[in-house]
Amino acid sequence: MRYTDTPGSRWSDCIVAGRGRPRDSSAAGIGVVDGEGCGPEIVRAALAVLEALAAEGAVRAAVRRAPVDAAAAGGTLGEGLAAFCADVFAEGGALLCGPVGGRFVYELRARFDLFCKLVPLRPIPALGAAGPLRPEHLAGVDVLLVRENAAGVYQGHWSERRDPAGGRRAEHAFSYTEREVRRIVDAAVCLARRRRGRLAVVLKDGGVPSISGLWRDVAAAAAGAAGVTAAFVNIDLAAYRLVQEPATLDVIVAPNLFGDVLADVGAVLLGGRAHSFSGNFAAGGAAVYQTNHGAAADLAGTDRANPVGQILSLAMLLRESAGLDAAADWVERAVADTWAAGWRTAEAAAAGGRVVGTREMGLRIADAAARLAREGQSGAAGAAAD
């Protein structure tokens, strides 16, 4: 289940400017934020996978945990946690972040200008018919969602006051500059060129005319110059097409709010939100990897949360920020192998499947990753000896 398009290439090469990333260096600097709700449990499962790879000598991971007094509290990015993140980035590391509610993710993105979010939407066939869509409907589906992360509705200004006519008046103002649109569109065009050369630009012409016009003009110019075929799709139709005809889509680029909606809709293609993951990138190289679901406070401490999205976000970190292609492959294949063997958390279980909790699911994927690492390194050593 390799989600990149050409061996040795990385999607983040289209985003991070002027910085060479390591190539199979076997070392990874990782800052860990446990998050809230089910976050600590699913992060623990992901770290079990990392530890299994390290035990096989497949990676050398320098893991730093956010101090308890700096952890996200109340859904905000406090100064202590911001300082921890800044230190990780300054040392060339990346963040593995559990889910946190409130304004935390928006403040994190604004603070470190994590303007580009990449959401891979490529179903894993090993999940079979456990998801809501028929397997044959998902054949050939390979969509990459590129979401603008640092402007738009979520980074606007809001207030509330009394309305002279009575009651409350809530106000919210937001904007996009040409520079903000151009940098995310340029990243999406670069990615489309590396893939199948098709770009869907998500707008709402009648509802948000000025911003839609800016996105349309910038995207048309960038795509035309690069030889990429651009289609302009209103958000309601884009959501419909993503479920009804996903195999027709390649790269999608969308403003902040629209991209958020499409990521959740697109999780249906993956069998559920718990399987959806992403990377958030700044032009200078800072990166945060996370799931696309919430903290699920009702699942905290129950050993029922599905850790697969968090584990796949770790794989994305290993490839995109650490240059550990082989290790990332082993993690992704371990998820597929564990599913193929019938092991699932309750909400993803198929008829006759074997249901396990968060911890055991993580350990089974870790065992599979360790086995693949042993086999892969043994094969590489044998080839070298030949």
C-alpha positions in Angstrom: 0.0 0.0 0.0 2.6 2.5 -1.0 0.9 5.9 -1.1 3.6 7.8 -2.9 3.7 7.7 -6.7 7.4 7.2 -7.6 9.9 5.3 -5.4 12.2 7.9 -3.8 9.9 10.8 -4.4 8.0 12.6 -1.6 4.9 14.7 -1.8 6.5 17.2 0.6 9.1 18.0 -2.1 6.4 20.0 -3.7 5.9 22.0 -0.5 9.1 22.4 1.3 11.3 25.0 -0.3 15.1 24.9 -0.6 15.7 22.0 1.9 17.0 18.6 0.9 15.4 15.8 3.0 17.3 12.7 4.1 17.1 9.6 2.0 16.8 6.4 4.0 18.9 7.8 6.8 17.6 5.2 9.3 17.2 8.1 11.8 14.1 10.0 12.8 13.6 12.9 15.2 10.0 12.7 16.5 8.2 15.0 19.0 5.1 13.4 20.5 2.0 15.2 21.6 -0.4 12.6 23.1 -3.5 14.7 22.7 -6.8 14.4 24.5 -9.6 11.8 24.9 -8.5 8.6 23.0 -5.3 10.4 21.9 -2.9 8.9 24.4 -4.1 5.3 23.6 -3.8 5.5 19.9 -0.5 7.4 20.1 0.8 4.6 22.4 -0.2 2.1 19.7 1.7 4.0 17.0 4.8 4.2 19.2 4.6 0.4 19.8 5.0 0.0 16.0 7.9 2.4 16.0 9.6 0.6 18.9 9.1 -2.7 17.1 10.9 -1.4 14.0 13.7 0.1 16.2 14.1 -3.3 17.9 14.8 -4.8 14.5 17.4 -2.1 13.7 15.1 -0.7 11.0 15.0 2.8 12.4 16.8 4.9 15.0 14.2 7.1 16.5 15.0 10.0 18.9 11.6 10.4 20.5 10.8 13.4 22.7 7.5 13.5 24.6 5.8 16.8 25.3 6.1 17.6 29.1 2.9 17.0 31.0 2.8 20.7 32.0 3.2 21.7 28.3 0.6 19.3 26.9 -2.4 20.7 25.1 -5.0 21.7 27.7 -8.5 23.0 27.1 -8.0 22.7 23.4 -5.5 25.5 23.1 -1.8 25.8 22.1 -0.1 27.2 25.3 3.3 28.8 25.3 4.9 25.8 26.9 3.7 23.4 24.1 4.5 25.9 21.4 8.1 26.1 22.8 8.3 22.3 22.7 7.1 22.2 19.1 9.5 25.0 18.1 12.4 23.0 19.6 11.5 19.8 17.7 11.3 21.8 14.4 14.6 23.6 15.1 16.3 20.3 15.5 14.9 19.1 12.1 12.3 16.8 13.7 8.6 16.4 13.1 5.6 16.1 15.3 3.4 13.0 15.8 0.3 14.5 17.3 -2.7 12.8 18.8 -6.2 14.4 18.5 -7.0 17.5 20.4 -10.3 19.4 20.4 -11.0 23.2 20.5 -8.7 25.7 18.7 -5.5 23.7 19.2 -4.9 22.5 15.6 -5.8 25.9 14.1 -3.5 27.7 16.5 -0.7 25.2 15.8 -1.1 25.7 12.0 -1.1 29.5 12.4 1.9 29.6 14.8 4.1 27.6 12.5 2.6 28.5 9.1 1.6 24.9 8.4 -0.2 26.1 5.3 -0.5 22.8 3.4 -2.4 19.7 4.6 -2.1 16.5 2.5 -4.8 13.9 3.0 -4.2 10.6 1.1 -7.5 8.9 0.1 -6.4 5.5 -1.2 -8.4 2.5 0.1 -6.6 -0.6 1.4 -8.2 -3.6 -0.3 -7.4 -5.8 2.7 -10.3 -4.1 4.6 -12.6 -5.8 2.1 -16.3 -5.3 2.6 -16.1 -4.0 6.2 -16.6 -0.4 5.0 -19.8 1.1 3.8 -18.9 1.0 0.1 -18.6 -2.0 -2.1 -15.1 -3.1 -2.9 -15.7 -2.9 -6.6 -16.7 0.7 -6.3 -13.3 1.5 -4.7 -11.2 -0.3 -7.4 -8.6 2.1 -8.8 -9.4 4.9 -6.3 -6.3 7.1 -5.6 -7.1 10.6 -4.5 -4.8 13.2 -2.9 -6.6 16.1 -1.1 -4.5 19.3 -0.8 -6.1 21.5 1.8 -5.1 25.2 2.4 -4.5 25.3 6.2 -3.5 28.8 7.3 -6.1 31.2 6.0 -9.8 31.3 5.2 -12.7 30.7 7.5 -10.8 28.9 10.3 -8.1 31.6 10.5 -10.5 34.6 10.4 -11.7 37.1 13.0 -14.9 36.7 15.0 -16.9 38.5 17.6 -20.3 38.6 19.2 -22.4 41.6 20.4 -25.9 42.5 21.1 -28.1 43.2 18.1 -30.0 46.5 18.3 -33.0 44.6 17.1 -32.7 42.2 20.0 -30.8 39.0 20.7 -27.2 38.2 19.9 -25.3 39.0 16.7 -22.3 36.8 15.8 -19.9 38.0 13.2 -17.0 36.3 11.3 -14.7 37.8 8.7 -12.1 36.0 6.7 -10.0 36.5 3.6 -7.5 35.0 1.1 -4.5 36.9 -0.4 -3.2 36.0 -3.8 0.1 34.8 -2.2 -1.8 32.4 0.1 -3.7 31.0 -2.8 -0.7 30.8 -5.1 1.5 28.8 -2.7 -1.1 26.1 -2.1 -2.1 25.9 -5.8 1.5 25.7 -6.8 2.0 22.7 -4.4 -1.2 21.0 -5.8 -0.1 21.6 -9.4 3.3 20.1 -8.7 1.7 17.1 -7.2 -0.7 16.7 -10.1 2.2 16.8 -12.6 3.9 13.9 -10.7 0.7 11.9 -10.7 -1.9 11.7 -13.5 -1.9 15.4 -14.5 -5.5 16.2 -13.3 -6.4 18.8 -10.8 -9.9 19.6 -9.3 -10.1 23.1 -7.8 -12.9 23.4 -5.3 -14.9 26.6 -5.2 -18.4 28.0 -4.5 -18.9 30.5 -7.3 -22.3 31.9 -6.3 -21.9 31.6 -2.6 -18.3 33.0 -2.2 -17.8 34.9 -5.4 -14.7 37.1 -4.8 -12.7 34.3 -3.1 -13.8 31.8 -5.7 -12.8 34.1 -8.5 -9.3 34.6 -7.0 -8.8 30.8 -6.6 -10.1 30.2 -10.2 -7.8 32.8 -11.8 -4.6 31.7 -9.8 -5.3 28.0 -10.4 -6.0 28.4 -14.1 -2.8 30.2 -14.7 -0.6 27.8 -12.7 -2.2 24.7 -14.1 -2.0 26.0 -17.7 1.7 26.9 -17.3 2.5 23.4 -16.0 0.4 21.5 -18.6 -2.0 20.2 -15.9 -5.7 19.8 -16.7 -7.7 21.8 -14.2 -11.4 21.4 -13.5 -13.3 23.8 -11.3 -15.9 22.2 -9.1 -18.3 23.7 -6.6 -18.0 22.2 -3.1 -21.4 20.5 -3.2 -20.7 18.7 -6.4 -17.1 17.9 -5.3 -18.5 16.1 -2.2 -20.9 14.2 -4.3 -18.3 13.1 -6.9 -15.9 12.1 -4.2 -18.3 9.4 -3.0 -20.2 8.7 -6.3 -17.3 8.6 -8.7 -14.0 8.7 -6.8 -12.0 6.9 -9.4 -12.4 9.9 -11.7 -10.5 12.2 -9.3 -6.7 12.6 -8.9 -5.5 15.7 -7.0 -8.0 18.0 -5.3 -7.1 21.4 -4.0 -9.5 23.3 -1.7 -9.8 26.2 0.7 -9.6 25.5 4.4 -13.3 24.9 5.2 -14.0 23.0 2.0 -10.9 20.9 2.4 -12.0 20.0 5.9 -15.4 18.9 4.7 -14.0 16.8 1.9 -11.5 15.1 4.1 -14.3 13.8 6.3 -16.4 12.8 3.3 -13.4 11.1 1.8 -12.9 9.0 4.9 -15.9 7.0 3.7 -13.6 5.7 0.9 -11.2 4.4 3.6 -13.8 2.6 5.6 -14.2 5.2 8.3 -12.7 8.4 9.9 -10.5 6.3 12.1 -8.4 5.3 9.1 -7.9 8.8 7.8 -4.6 10.6 8.4 -2.6 13.6 7.1 0.5 15.6 7.1 0.6 19.4 7.7 3.6 21.2 6.2 5.3 24.6 6.3 7.6 25.8 3.5 10.5 25.8 5.9 10.2 22.1 6.7 8.2 21.9 9.9 5.6 19.1 9.7 2.9 17.7 11.9 1.3 14.3 11.3 -2.1 13.4 12.8 -5.3 11.6 12.3 -8.3 13.3 10.8 -10.7 12.4 13.5 -11.5 14.0 16.9 -10.5 13.1 20.4 -13.5 10.9 21.0 -13.7 11.6 24.7 -16.3 8.9 25.1 -13.7 6.3 24.1 -11.0 7.5 26.4 -9.7 4.6 28.6 -12.1 2.0 27.1 -9.5 0.3 24.8 -12.0 0.6 21.9 -10.5 3.4 19.8 -9.2 2.4 16.4 -5.4 3.3 16.2 -4.9 2.7 12.4 -5.1 6.3 11.3 -2.5 7.3 13.9 -0.3 4.4 12.9 -0.6 5.4 9.2 0.3 9.0 10.1 3.5 7.6 11.6 4.3 5.9 8.3 3.7 9.2 6.5 6.1 10.9 9.0 8.8 8.2 8.4 8.7 8.7 4.7 8.0 12.5 4.3 10.1 13.9 7.1 12.7 11.2 7.9 13.3 9.8 4.5 12.7 6.2 5.8 11.0 4.8 2.7 11.4 1.1 3.7 10.2 1.6 7.2 7.2 3.5 6.0 6.4 0.7 3.5 6.6 -1.9 6.3 4.2 0.0 8.5 1.7 0.3 5.7 2.0 -3.3 4.7 1.7 -4.3 8.3 -1.7 -2.6 8.6 -2.9 -4.4 5.4 -1.6 -7.8 6.6 -3.2 -7.4 10.0 -6.5 -6.6 8.3 -6.1 -9.4 5.8 -5.7 -11.8 8.7 -9.1 -10.7 10.0 -8.0 -8.6 13.0 -10.1 -5.4 13.5 -11.3 -3.1 16.1 -15.1 -3.3 16.7 -16.3 -0.6 14.4 -14.3 -1.9 11.4 -15.0 -5.6 12.0 -16.4 -7.8 9.2 -18.7 -10.8 9.7 -16.6 -13.5 11.2 -13.7 -11.2 12.0 -11.6 -11.2 15.1 -12.3 -8.2 17.2 -9.5 -6.7 19.4 -9.0 -3.6 21.4 -6.7 -0.6 20.8 -3.7 -2.0 22.5 -3.8 -5.4 20.9 -4.5 -4.0 17.5 -1.4 -1.8 17.9 0.7 -4.8 19.0 -0.5 -7.0 16.2 0.5 -4.3 13.6 3.8 -3.9 15.4 4.5 -7.6 15.2 3.7 -7.6 11.5 5.9 -4.6 10.9 8.8 -6.2 12.8 8.4 -9.4 10.7 8.4 -7.4 7.4 11.5 -5.5 8.6 13.3 -8.7 9.3 12.4 -10.2 6.0 13.2 -6.9 4.1 16.6 -6.5 5.8 17.5 -10.1 5.3 16.6 -9.9 1.6 18.6 -6.8 1.2 21.6 -8.3 2.9 21.4 -11.4 0.7 21.2 -9.3 -2.4 24.2 -7.3 -1.3 26.2 -10.5 -0.6 25.3 -11.8 -4.1 
